[in-house]
Amino acid sequence: MVLTDYLWGPYWNYNLLVLFLVIGFLYFFLLEGFTGMTVGKKVLRIKVAKEDGGPCGITSSLIRNLLRIIDVLPFLYIVGMILVTRSSKRQRFGDAVAHTVVVAQS
């Protein structure tokens, strides 16, 4: 069996889904970890930073993006939106655990 058989075989829909999920996770994780912002955050002139004002960093980015799954529940970021409105620092669950905040870019 060659790689193309695995990717495009009988389970190609699932493989493609996993591929898109991995690419999506890596997009947020790496860009926020190294630069503090994704392309969309750059356009909106906001960034992810530590609560103390320092850069987000890889570890905090990993934590906040792994916990994104909780914020997405049950759909359309409902949990995340509720937590942001109830938090004094306007943090979603992943931000609170990772000790990060989304701030205006200076």
Secondary structure, DSSP 8 states (H G I E B T S, - for coil): --HHHHHHSTTHHHHHHHHHHHHHHHHHHHHHHHTS--HHHHHHTEEEEETTSSB-HHHHHHHHHHTHHHHHTTTTTHHHHHHHHH-TT---HHHHHHTEEEEE--
